[in-house]
Amino acid sequence: MQNDLRRFRLTDGLLLALTLLPIVCGMAIKILFVPPGEGMDIAGAAIFFTIHAPLQELPITESQVNSWLVVLLMLFFSLWVTHGIRTGVSTKRQLLAEWVVEKTDGLVNDNMGPFFAGFSPLVGAVLALSACSSLLTLFGLFPPTSDLNVVGGWAIFVFFLITYYKLRCGPDYYLKSFAEPVSFLAPMNVISELATPVSMAFRHFGNVLSGVVISTILGAALQGLTASLLGWLPGVLGQIPFLQIGIPAVLSIYFDLFSGCLQAFIFAMLTMLYVANAFSLDVFQARQNKKKKIQSVS
């Protein structure tokens, strides 16, 4: 019994350490490979190295590396939260895991309906991945959500989901959807369909990037203001950016915490609504019943 408890605590501590390890690795990688900027520095993701591929060069950037670090963080955190879950035993971690699952299931059921109940893991992953990626700025790391390539990939994935569920109702349903409400609007509907991933990507990317830009500009302005007002202080005191203490942290509550989590929620909501609205359950069931009748006759 004592050995089992010791083994459980050792595994628990290892999983918790592995959860924090990606953040530590990300900070170490940035210190070692990303040169510090001078003054106000608003740049995209740093390129660590480039892989020579047959078609074109494949750069490995800071956003790609940080995305994988977020995935590892989510993996080990999930293992830590679910470690030791037992039937009939309620722990704080188990209650947290059950609360997350119940809220995600309720969110999917309210916005998509019972047919899409299996979407809960996907929606939960989208929420967690987007929120954790944006919250990397709290540790001074480059947020992958401020890279258009990253959120663009997510949006293209959602576009394929939309098209897949439209086609599940039949090719005729998919083609007829472009002629609604009247046929001469078909070109506009095609443009609107193709604009869906573009709008999703730019909405998420723009909101996160704007927060990074505003925070950077404010930090540089406060540094310059400190030098102008308090630069006369003797010695090291004149070099300390006093005005940068506290004020950026207050803005970080909005730009990093509130805005990052809000954009994650909006992206997940748009994913659910676009997919659910693209799919007609009545048309799908009628098509399935027709297939069953044909199979029974043959």
Secondary structure by P-SEA (a helix, b strand, c coil): caaaaaaaaaaaaaaaaaaaaaaaaaaaaaaccccccccbbbbccccccccccccbbbbbcaaaaaaaaaaaaaaaaaaaaacccccccccaaaaaaaaaaaaaaaaaaaccccccccaaaaaaaaaaaaaaaaaccccccccccccaaaaaaaaaaaaaaaaaaaacccaaaaaaaaacccccaaaaaaaaaaaaaaaaaaaaaaaaaaaaaaaaaaaaaaaaaaaaacccccccccccccccccaaaaaaaccccaaaaaaaaaaaaaaaaaaaaaccaaaaaaaaaaaaaaaaac
